[in-house]
């Protein structure tokens, strides 16, 4: 049976270079089949499931105006949700309504925890519940029906190649060596084309912790072997990186295709024998349950407050060695 590779782009509306890059992958698979033996092998031996634009309504909205609030829109355009906020002791609560959900906080992986928000007006609003949005539910349903060995999702920007898990620092799957070595090979091959440097690591270790991400869910719940998130050009220090110059589109796509080919080659090497589901090496029992755990631990609460063993096992060093 063929191996399966899932690729999606444009989950965040403002990250325009992502869908363009994914479209380039399709172009290469179609146009190079009769010219490049490696591409022919990829097409013959891999089922490619490619979604260039996972957030179409958000993307179109971001293209409707140069107003920064519209051009830099991140979420989808799901119906407005309202919250009541108190403005003072003697004032009536104000109702605020905002549209959209951050689709990359809406997957069922430590949903609603660090790096997401319950405020509908937040850029990182997680949604009412995991898979509340048709876009994320469609991804879930597809991966449950099809055997996928590799999951690739493309974002911008920062030039980072991320592997799971991103919900907490120093938290990895038990096949970390496979994930990391493949990522390093891919980033090295990418670098060879134009000298572009990528960082490699988990999202939590390289950027910031965030729960509810698609690549984490694909690894932790859908049991995909190779799961990666690419943060494409430009580098992290650029302040207006979402407004990538048009002349950067093709170089971005071309160098990233080099990385994808490395990962596709590794996908073909995955044994056909079914493996046990991959688990995180720092299991849920060893996950801090409160964002203040680090501060409490520094204050000596680990030795004076018995509840810290259950609430903050990681910060207190109670994890099994």
C-alpha positions as CSV (number, residue, x, y, z in Angstrom):
1,X,0.0,0.0,0.0
2,X,1.1,3.6,-0.7
3,X,2.2,5.9,2.1
4,X,0.1,8.9,2.8
5,X,1.2,12.6,3.1
6,X,-1.1,15.4,4.2
7,X,-0.2,19.0,3.4
8,X,-2.1,22.1,4.2
9,X,-1.6,25.8,3.9
10,X,-3.3,29.0,4.8
11,X,-4.8,28.0,8.1
12,X,-4.1,31.6,9.2
13,X,-5.6,34.1,6.9
14,X,-2.8,36.7,6.8
15,X,0.0,34.2,6.0
16,X,-0.3,34.6,2.2
17,X,3.0,32.9,1.3
18,X,1.8,29.6,2.7
19,X,-1.0,28.8,0.2
20,X,1.3,30.0,-2.7
21,X,4.0,27.7,-1.5
22,X,1.7,24.7,-1.2
23,X,0.4,25.4,-4.8
24,X,4.0,25.2,-5.9
25,X,4.3,21.7,-4.5
26,X,1.3,20.6,-6.6
27,X,2.9,22.1,-9.6
28,X,6.1,20.2,-9.1
29,X,4.3,16.9,-8.6
30,X,2.3,17.4,-11.8
31,X,4.9,18.9,-14.1
32,X,8.0,17.0,-13.0
33,X,6.5,13.5,-13.1
34,X,8.0,12.7,-16.6
35,X,11.2,14.7,-15.9
36,X,12.4,13.8,-12.4
37,X,12.7,10.2,-11.4
38,X,12.4,11.1,-7.7
39,X,9.1,13.0,-8.3
40,X,7.9,10.0,-10.3
41,X,8.6,7.8,-7.3
42,X,6.8,10.2,-5.0
43,X,3.7,10.2,-7.1
44,X,3.7,6.4,-7.8
45,X,4.3,5.4,-4.2
46,X,2.7,8.2,-2.1
47,X,-0.9,9.3,-1.8
48,X,-0.7,13.1,-1.6
49,X,-3.6,14.8,0.2
50,X,-3.0,18.6,-0.4
51,X,-5.2,21.4,0.8
52,X,-3.6,24.7,-0.3
53,X,-6.0,26.9,1.5
54,X,-7.5,25.6,4.8
55,X,-9.1,29.0,5.8
56,X,-10.6,30.3,2.6
57,X,-13.1,32.8,4.0
58,X,-10.4,34.3,6.3
59,X,-8.0,34.5,3.4
60,X,-10.4,36.3,1.2
61,X,-11.3,38.7,3.9
62,X,-7.6,39.5,4.4
63,X,-7.4,40.3,0.7
64,X,-10.4,42.7,0.7
65,X,-8.6,45.8,2.1
66,X,-5.2,47.2,2.9
67,X,-6.6,48.3,6.3
68,X,-4.2,46.6,8.7
69,X,-7.1,45.2,10.8
70,X,-8.3,43.4,7.7
71,X,-5.0,42.6,5.9
72,X,-3.6,41.1,9.1
73,X,-6.7,39.1,10.0
74,X,-5.6,35.7,11.4
75,X,-8.8,33.7,12.2
76,X,-11.6,32.3,10.1
77,X,-14.8,34.2,9.7
78,X,-17.2,32.1,11.7
79,X,-20.3,33.9,13.1
80,X,-19.7,36.5,15.9
81,X,-19.7,35.4,19.5
82,X,-20.5,37.8,22.2
83,X,-19.2,38.3,25.8
84,X,-20.4,40.7,28.5
85,X,-17.7,42.7,30.2
86,X,-18.2,44.8,33.4
87,X,-17.0,48.4,33.1
88,X,-17.5,49.4,36.6
89,X,-19.4,48.9,39.8
90,X,-22.3,51.2,38.9
91,X,-22.2,50.7,35.1
92,X,-24.2,48.2,33.1
93,X,-22.1,45.4,31.5
94,X,-21.0,46.0,27.9
95,X,-21.6,43.4,25.3
96,X,-18.8,42.9,22.8
97,X,-19.2,40.7,19.7
98,X,-16.3,39.4,17.5
99,X,-16.0,37.1,14.6
100,X,-13.7,34.2,14.0
101,X,-11.8,31.4,15.6
102,X,-8.1,30.7,15.5
103,X,-8.2,27.4,13.7
104,X,-4.7,26.4,15.0
105,X,-6.0,26.5,18.6
106,X,-9.1,24.5,17.8
107,X,-7.7,21.0,17.6
108,X,-8.1,18.5,20.4
109,X,-4.7,18.5,21.9
110,X,-4.6,20.0,25.4
111,X,-7.4,22.2,24.1
112,X,-8.0,25.5,25.9
113,X,-4.8,25.6,27.8
114,X,-1.6,27.6,27.3
115,X,-1.3,30.0,24.4
116,X,-5.0,30.2,23.6
117,X,-7.9,32.4,24.7
118,X,-11.6,32.2,25.7
119,X,-12.2,35.8,24.5
120,X,-13.9,35.8,21.1
121,X,-12.1,39.1,20.3
122,X,-8.7,37.6,20.8
123,X,-6.5,36.7,17.8
124,X,-5.9,33.3,19.5
125,X,-9.6,32.6,20.4
126,X,-9.8,28.8,20.7
127,X,-13.5,28.4,19.9
128,X,-16.3,27.1,22.0
129,X,-14.9,23.5,22.0
130,X,-12.4,21.4,20.2
131,X,-13.3,21.0,16.5
132,X,-16.1,23.5,16.8
133,X,-15.1,24.8,13.3
134,X,-16.0,23.1,10.0
135,X,-12.4,23.5,8.8
136,X,-10.8,21.7,11.7
137,X,-13.5,19.1,11.9
138,X,-12.9,18.3,8.2
139,X,-9.2,17.7,8.8
140,X,-10.1,15.4,11.8
141,X,-12.6,13.5,9.8
142,X,-10.3,13.0,6.8
143,X,-7.4,11.8,8.8
144,X,-9.6,9.4,10.6
145,X,-10.7,7.9,7.3
146,X,-7.3,7.8,5.5
147,X,-4.0,6.4,6.5
148,X,-1.6,9.3,6.8
149,X,2.1,8.8,7.6
150,X,3.3,12.4,7.4
151,X,1.5,15.6,8.3
152,X,2.8,18.9,7.0
153,X,1.2,22.3,7.8
154,X,2.6,25.6,6.5
155,X,2.6,28.9,8.2
156,X,4.5,32.2,8.2
157,X,6.7,33.6,9.5
158,X,9.9,33.0,11.5
159,X,11.9,30.4,9.5
160,X,11.4,27.5,12.0
161,X,10.7,23.8,11.3
162,X,8.7,22.6,14.3
163,X,7.9,19.1,15.4
164,X,5.6,18.1,18.4
165,X,4.9,18.9,21.0
166,X,4.2,22.6,21.2
167,X,1.9,22.8,24.2
168,X,4.7,22.8,26.8
169,X,8.4,23.3,26.7
170,X,10.7,20.3,26.7
171,X,7.9,17.9,25.9
172,X,8.6,15.4,23.1
173,X,7.2,12.2,21.5
174,X,9.0,9.0,22.2
175,X,10.4,8.9,18.6
176,X,12.0,12.3,19.0
177,X,15.3,11.2,17.4
178,X,13.5,10.2,14.2
179,X,11.6,13.5,14.1
180,X,14.6,15.7,14.9
181,X,17.0,14.0,12.5
182,X,14.6,14.2,9.6
183,X,13.9,17.8,10.4
184,X,17.6,18.7,10.5
185,X,18.2,16.9,7.2
186,X,15.2,18.8,5.7
187,X,16.4,22.2,7.0
188,X,19.9,21.5,5.7
189,X,18.6,20.7,2.3
190,X,16.5,23.8,2.3
191,X,19.5,25.9,3.3
192,X,21.6,24.6,0.3
193,X,19.4,26.4,-2.3
194,X,19.6,30.1,-1.1
195,X,21.3,30.0,2.2
196,X,18.1,30.4,4.2
197,X,18.6,29.4,7.9
198,X,15.9,27.6,9.8
199,X,15.7,26.9,13.5
200,X,14.6,23.3,14.3
201,X,12.7,22.3,17.5
202,X,9.2,22.2,19.1
203,X,7.1,25.3,18.9
204,X,7.2,25.6,22.6
205,X,11.0,25.4,22.7
206,X,11.7,27.7,19.7
207,X,8.8,30.2,19.7
208,X,6.2,30.0,22.4
209,X,3.9,27.3,24.0
210,X,0.5,26.9,22.4
211,X,-2.2,24.3,22.8
212,X,-4.7,23.0,20.3
213,X,-2.3,22.9,17.3
214,X,-2.9,20.7,14.3
215,X,0.6,19.2,14.1
216,X,0.4,18.2,17.8
217,X,-3.0,16.6,17.3
218,X,-1.8,14.8,14.2
219,X,1.0,13.2,16.2
220,X,-0.6,12.7,19.6
221,X,-4.1,11.7,18.5
222,X,-4.0,10.7,14.9
223,X,-0.7,8.8,15.4
224,X,1.0,10.2,12.3
225,X,4.7,9.3,12.2
226,X,6.2,12.5,10.9
227,X,4.3,15.7,11.9
228,X,5.8,19.1,11.2
229,X,4.9,22.8,11.1
230,X,6.9,25.1,8.8
231,X,7.1,28.8,9.7
232,X,8.2,30.1,6.3
233,X,10.1,33.3,5.3
234,X,11.0,35.9,6.5
235,X,13.1,35.5,9.7
236,X,11.6,36.1,13.1
237,X,13.1,39.6,13.6
238,X,11.3,41.2,10.7
239,X,8.5,43.3,12.1
240,X,6.2,43.2,9.0
241,X,6.9,39.6,8.0
242,X,3.3,38.9,6.9
243,X,3.7,41.5,4.2
244,X,6.2,39.4,2.3
245,X,7.5,41.0,-0.9
246,X,6.2,39.3,-4.1
247,X,9.7,38.6,-5.2
248,X,10.1,36.3,-2.2
249,X,7.3,33.9,-3.1
250,X,9.2,31.7,-5.6
251,X,12.4,31.4,-3.6
252,X,10.3,30.5,-0.6
253,X,8.4,27.9,-2.5
254,X,11.5,26.4,-4.2
255,X,13.6,26.1,-1.1
256,X,10.8,24.6,0.9
257,X,10.1,22.0,-1.8
258,X,13.6,20.8,-1.2
259,X,12.8,20.2,2.5
260,X,9.5,18.5,1.6
261,X,11.4,16.1,-0.7
262,X,13.6,15.0,2.2
263,X,10.6,14.3,4.4
264,X,8.8,12.5,1.6
265,X,11.9,10.2,1.1
266,X,11.8,9.4,4.9
267,X,8.1,8.7,4.6
268,X,8.8,6.0,2.0
269,X,11.2,4.4,4.5
270,X,8.6,4.0,7.2
271,X,8.1,0.3,7.9
272,X,4.7,-1.1,6.7
273,X,4.3,-3.0,10.0
274,X,1.9,-1.2,12.2
275,X,3.5,0.5,15.2
276,X,2.2,1.3,18.6
277,X,0.8,4.8,18.8
278,X,3.4,7.4,19.6
279,X,3.2,9.0,23.1
280,X,4.7,12.0,24.6
281,X,7.7,11.2,26.8
282,X,6.5,13.6,29.4
283,X,3.1,12.1,29.9
284,X,0.0,14.0,31.0
285,X,0.6,12.9,34.6
286,X,3.8,14.9,34.4
287,X,2.3,18.1,33.0
288,X,1.9,21.3,35.0
289,X,-1.7,22.2,35.4
290,X,-1.2,25.8,36.2
291,X,0.7,28.6,34.4
292,X,1.9,29.9,37.8
293,X,3.7,26.7,38.7
294,X,7.2,28.1,37.9
295,X,6.7,31.0,40.2
296,X,5.3,28.9,43.0
297,X,8.2,26.5,42.7
298,X,10.7,29.3,42.9
299,X,8.9,30.5,46.1
300,X,9.4,27.1,47.7
301,X,5.9,25.8,47.5
302,X,7.0,22.4,46.2
303,X,8.1,21.5,49.8
304,X,5.5,23.3,51.7
305,X,2.3,22.7,49.8
306,X,1.4,19.1,49.3
307,X,-1.0,19.8,46.4
308,X,2.0,20.9,44.3
309,X,2.7,17.2,43.6
310,X,-0.5,17.0,41.6
311,X,-0.7,20.5,40.3
312,X,2.9,21.2,39.3
313,X,4.8,17.9,39.0
314,X,7.1,19.2,36.2
315,X,8.2,22.5,37.9
316,X,8.7,20.7,41.2
317,X,10.8,17.9,39.7
318,X,8.4,15.1,40.7
319,X,8.4,13.5,37.2
320,X,9.6,9.9,37.0
321,X,13.2,9.8,35.7
